[in-house]
Amino acid sequence: MNRSLVRFNAAIMGALVLFLLAIIANALASRQPWVLFCYNCKACNSSCILGIDPQGFVDAALAGDPRVYIYTTNVRLRLARAVAIDPDMIIMVGNHKVAAHVALDELHVAPDTEVVTYRVQARNAAQFCIQCGACERSCVLGLPLLREINQLRDRKVSEVKVTHDR
């Protein structure tokens, strides 16, 4: 076998091992090692009446970033509230998917117009969650999805308190 090909394959395998180790280290650092077991079967997704994709909470935990955008396709709120929560949140205006601030500033949609969310940061989606537990009950692996949702919710509340205390 060609030595350069062997070295190339070894380098690729080494990079892959380092990548996987980084993912594992990040999951352990976020204190959410269970996220490594989710294989994205989407059983939880169809159970949420608000159209929140619980896989997004898993992705946020894996990334260690509550600002990861996740699908939330059935949360209704006024445009002004959507802009106040996150101006970059993607909402449905008619048949168009646009950022909330675009709907308000460029499309001149009235602030009191009811809109439907499409993509929201995980920390904000956690605030919308009604804690019914349907996602957790439908998870074939029994992963603690509500625990992650509650941690994101608590984190958002503490961020708001810190902002208001300044």
C-alpha contacts under 8 A as a table, 3 or more apart, distances in Angstrom:
res1	aa1	res2	aa2	distance
1	M	5	L	7.52
1	M	6	V	7.35
2	N	5	L	5.36
2	N	6	V	6.48
3	R	6	V	5.03
3	R	7	R	6.19
4	S	7	R	5.06
4	S	8	F	6.03
5	L	8	F	4.97
5	L	9	N	6.11
6	V	9	N	5.14
6	V	10	A	6.11
7	R	10	A	5.00
7	R	11	A	6.09
8	F	11	A	5.09
8	F	12	I	6.23
9	N	12	I	5.09
9	N	13	M	6.13
10	A	13	M	5.09
10	A	14	G	6.02
11	A	14	G	5.01
11	A	15	A	6.15
12	I	15	A	5.13
12	I	16	L	6.16
13	M	16	L	4.99
13	M	17	V	6.13
14	G	17	V	5.13
14	G	18	L	6.20
15	A	18	L	5.09
15	A	19	F	6.11
16	L	19	F	5.02
16	L	20	L	6.21
17	V	20	L	5.16
17	V	21	L	6.09
18	L	21	L	5.03
18	L	22	A	6.12
19	F	22	A	5.09
19	F	23	I	6.39
20	L	23	I	5.09
20	L	24	I	6.26
21	L	24	I	5.08
21	L	25	A	5.99
22	A	25	A	5.03
22	A	26	N	6.05
23	I	26	N	5.15
23	I	27	A	6.24
23	I	62	L	7.67
24	I	27	A	5.14
24	I	28	L	6.19
24	I	33	P	7.61
24	I	36	L	7.39
25	A	28	L	5.13
25	A	29	A	5.98
26	N	29	A	4.99
26	N	30	S	6.13
26	N	62	L	6.86
26	N	63	A	7.10
26	N	64	G	7.19
27	A	30	S	5.24
27	A	31	R	6.41
27	A	32	Q	5.50
27	A	33	P	4.97
27	A	34	W	7.97
27	A	35	V	6.98
27	A	36	L	7.14
27	A	61	A	7.35
27	A	62	L	5.37
27	A	63	A	7.56
27	A	64	G	7.54
28	L	31	R	5.03
28	L	32	Q	6.07
28	L	33	P	5.17
29	A	32	Q	7.65
30	S	33	P	7.65
30	S	61	A	6.88
30	S	62	L	7.43
30	S	64	G	5.71
32	Q	35	V	6.03
32	Q	61	A	6.46
32	Q	62	L	7.27
33	P	36	L	5.95
34	W	37	F	5.65
34	W	38	C	7.43
34	W	143	L	6.87
34	W	144	P	7.99
35	V	38	C	5.57
35	V	58	V	5.80
35	V	59	D	7.82
35	V	61	A	6.93
35	V	62	L	6.04
35	V	143	L	7.96
36	L	39	Y	7.98
36	L	62	L	7.53
37	F	141	L	7.99
38	C	41	C	7.78
38	C	58	V	7.66
38	C	141	L	7.57
38	C	143	L	7.70
40	N	55	Q	6.69
41	C	44	C	7.99
42	K	45	N	5.01
42	K	46	S	7.03
42	K	55	Q	7.13
43	A	46	S	6.09
43	A	47	S	7.23
43	A	135	C	7.81
43	A	138	S	5.99
43	A	139	C	6.01
43	A	140	V	7.26
44	C	47	S	5.42
44	C	48	C	7.07
44	C	53	D	7.48
44	C	54	P	6.32
44	C	55	Q	7.60
44	C	134	A	7.38
44	C	135	C	4.39
44	C	136	E	6.84
44	C	137	R	7.96
44	C	138	S	5.32
44	C	139	C	5.49
45	N	48	C	6.03
45	N	51	G	7.36
45	N	52	I	6.98
45	N	53	D	4.94
45	N	54	P	5.95
45	N	55	Q	7.12
45	N	135	C	6.87
46	S	49	I	8.00
46	S	51	G	7.60
47	S	134	A	5.72
47	S	135	C	5.70
47	S	138	S	6.95
48	C	51	G	5.33
48	C	52	I	5.98
48	C	53	D	7.42
48	C	134	A	6.37
48	C	135	C	6.18
49	I	52	I	7.66
49	I	74	N	7.53
50	L	72	T	6.87
50	L	73	T	6.85
50	L	74	N	4.77
50	L	75	V	5.67
50	L	129	C	7.57
51	G	71	Y	7.40
51	G	72	T	5.08
51	G	73	T	4.72
51	G	74	N	4.93
51	G	75	V	7.26
52	I	70	I	7.57
52	I	71	Y	5.79
52	I	72	T	4.11
52	I	73	T	6.43
52	I	74	N	7.44
52	I	125	A	7.22
52	I	129	C	7.82
53	D	56	G	5.63
53	D	57	F	7.62
53	D	70	I	6.57
53	D	71	Y	5.46
53	D	72	T	6.32
54	P	57	F	5.21
54	P	58	V	6.73
54	P	135	C	6.80
54	P	145	L	7.25
55	Q	58	V	4.99
55	Q	59	D	6.22
56	G	59	D	4.88
56	G	60	A	6.11
56	G	68	V	7.53
56	G	69	Y	7.29
56	G	70	I	4.86
56	G	71	Y	7.15
56	G	122	A	6.72
57	F	60	A	5.01
57	F	61	A	6.17
57	F	70	I	7.55
57	F	122	A	6.02
57	F	145	L	7.50
57	F	148	E	6.88
57	F	149	I	6.83
58	V	61	A	5.09
58	V	62	L	6.08
58	V	145	L	7.59
58	V	148	E	7.77
59	D	62	L	5.02
59	D	63	A	6.04
59	D	68	V	7.47
60	A	63	A	5.11
60	A	64	G	5.76
60	A	65	D	5.21
60	A	66	P	5.43
60	A	67	R	7.33
60	A	68	V	5.52
60	A	122	A	6.61
61	A	64	G	4.88
61	A	65	D	6.64
61	A	66	P	7.34
61	A	148	E	7.27
62	L	65	D	7.89
65	D	68	V	6.03
66	P	121	Q	6.84
66	P	122	A	5.40
66	P	123	R	5.13
66	P	152	L	6.71
67	R	121	Q	4.90
67	R	122	A	5.86
67	R	123	R	6.33
68	V	121	Q	5.31
68	V	122	A	5.68
69	Y	119	R	5.86
69	Y	120	V	5.09
69	Y	121	Q	4.17
69	Y	122	A	5.86
70	I	119	R	5.27
70	I	120	V	5.47
70	I	121	Q	6.01
70	I	122	A	5.94
70	I	125	A	7.77
71	Y	118	Y	5.67
71	Y	119	R	4.49
71	Y	120	V	6.44
72	T	75	V	6.47
72	T	117	T	5.88
72	T	118	Y	5.07
72	T	119	R	5.54
72	T	120	V	6.45
72	T	125	A	7.13
73	T	116	V	6.79
73	T	117	T	5.52
73	T	118	Y	4.68
73	T	119	R	7.35
74	N	116	V	6.11
74	N	117	T	6.43
74	N	118	Y	7.60
75	V	116	V	5.58
75	V	117	T	5.45
75	V	128	F	7.50
76	R	114	E	6.47
76	R	115	V	5.63
76	R	116	V	4.56
76	R	117	T	6.41
77	L	81	R	6.71
77	L	82	A	6.73
77	L	114	E	5.37
77	L	115	V	5.63
77	L	116	V	6.58
77	L	117	T	7.83
78	R	81	R	5.38
78	R	82	A	6.40
78	R	111	P	6.69
78	R	112	D	5.28
78	R	113	T	5.40
78	R	114	E	4.38
78	R	115	V	5.91
79	L	82	A	4.98
79	L	83	V	6.22
79	L	100	A	6.84
79	L	104	L	7.35
79	L	109	V	7.97
79	L	110	A	7.44
79	L	111	P	4.99
79	L	112	D	5.98
79	L	113	T	5.70
79	L	114	E	6.11
79	L	115	V	5.99
80	A	83	V	5.21
80	A	84	A	6.21
80	A	104	L	7.97
80	A	111	P	4.64
80	A	112	D	6.32
81	R	84	A	4.93
81	R	85	I	6.09
82	A	85	I	5.17
82	A	86	D	6.11
82	A	87	P	6.76
82	A	89	M	7.15
82	A	100	A	6.30
83	V	86	D	5.23
83	V	87	P	4.22
83	V	88	D	7.58
83	V	89	M	7.56
83	V	100	A	5.45
83	V	101	H	5.88
84	A	87	P	6.51
85	I	124	N	7.50
86	D	89	M	5.37
86	D	100	A	7.62
86	D	120	V	7.99
87	P	99	A	6.66
87	P	100	A	5.19
87	P	101	H	4.89
88	D	99	A	4.96
88	D	100	A	5.90
88	D	101	H	6.50
89	M	99	A	5.34
89	M	100	A	5.65
89	M	117	T	7.52
89	M	118	Y	7.75
89	M	119	R	6.00
89	M	120	V	5.21
89	M	121	Q	7.32
90	I	97	K	6.23
90	I	98	V	5.27
90	I	99	A	4.36
90	I	100	A	6.04
90	I	117	T	6.30
90	I	118	Y	5.35
90	I	119	R	4.93
90	I	120	V	6.61
91	I	97	K	5.55
91	I	98	V	5.59
91	I	99	A	6.07
91	I	100	A	6.05
91	I	115	V	6.57
91	I	116	V	5.63
91	I	117	T	4.32
91	I	118	Y	4.94
91	I	119	R	6.89
92	M	95	N	6.44
92	M	96	H	5.56
92	M	97	K	4.69
92	M	98	V	6.53
92	M	115	V	6.20
92	M	116	V	5.33
92	M	117	T	6.16
92	M	118	Y	6.34
93	V	96	H	5.23
93	V	97	K	6.37
93	V	98	V	7.18
93	V	103	A	7.37
93	V	115	V	6.33
93	V	116	V	7.50
97	K	118	Y	7.40
98	V	102	V	6.42
98	V	103	A	6.52
99	A	102	V	5.25
99	A	103	A	6.50
100	A	103	A	5.20
100	A	104	L	6.43
101	H	104	L	5.09
101	H	105	D	5.81
101	H	106	E	7.79
102	V	105	D	5.21
102	V	106	E	5.08
102	V	107	L	6.33
103	A	106	E	5.91
103	A	107	L	4.78
103	A	108	H	6.14
103	A	109	V	5.61
104	L	107	L	6.01
104	L	108	H	4.97
104	L	109	V	5.14
104	L	110	A	6.81
104	L	111	P	6.70
105	D	108	H	5.50
105	D	109	V	7.79
109	V	113	T	6.98
110	A	113	T	5.44
117	T	120	V	7.07
120	V	124	N	6.47
120	V	125	A	6.08
121	Q	124	N	5.33
121	Q	125	A	6.18
122	A	125	A	4.94
122	A	126	A	6.10
122	A	152	L	7.42
123	R	126	A	5.24
123	R	127	Q	6.84
123	R	152	L	5.20
123	R	153	R	6.26
123	R	155	R	7.73
123	R	156	K	6.15
124	N	127	Q	5.14
124	N	128	F	6.74
124	N	153	R	7.71
124	N	156	K	7.58
125	A	128	F	5.06
125	A	129	C	6.35
126	A	129	C	5.17
126	A	149	I	5.29
126	A	150	N	7.09
126	A	152	L	6.11
126	A	153	R	5.33
127	Q	153	R	5.68
129	C	132	C	7.98
129	C	149	I	7.86
131	Q	146	L	7.07
133	G	136	E	5.29
133	G	137	R	6.20
133	G	146	L	6.72
134	A	137	R	5.14
134	A	138	S	6.11
135	C	138	S	5.26
135	C	139	C	6.27
135	C	145	L	7.15
136	E	139	C	5.22
136	E	142	G	6.38
136	E	143	L	6.58
136	E	144	P	6.47
136	E	145	L	5.59
136	E	146	L	6.69
137	R	142	G	6.99
138	S	142	G	7.78
139	C	142	G	5.10
139	C	143	L	6.43
144	P	147	R	5.44
144	P	148	E	6.86
145	L	148	E	5.28
145	L	149	I	6.28
146	L	149	I	4.88
146	L	150	N	5.97
147	R	150	N	5.13
147	R	151	Q	6.14
148	E	151	Q	5.03
148	E	152	L	6.20
149	I	152	L	5.16
149	I	153	R	6.11
150	N	153	R	4.86
150	N	154	D	5.98
151	Q	154	D	5.09
151	Q	155	R	5.98
152	L	155	R	5.00
152	L	156	K	6.16
153	R	156	K	5.18
153	R	157	V	6.33
154	D	157	V	5.11
154	D	158	S	6.25
155	R	158	S	5.21
155	R	159	E	6.19
156	K	159	E	5.02
156	K	160	V	6.24
157	V	160	V	5.15
157	V	161	K	6.29
158	S	161	K	5.02
158	S	162	V	6.18
159	E	162	V	5.17
159	E	163	T	6.19
160	V	163	T	5.09
160	V	164	H	6.19
161	K	164	H	5.15
161	K	165	D	6.00
162	V	165	D	5.11
162	V	166	R	6.53
163	T	166	R	5.67
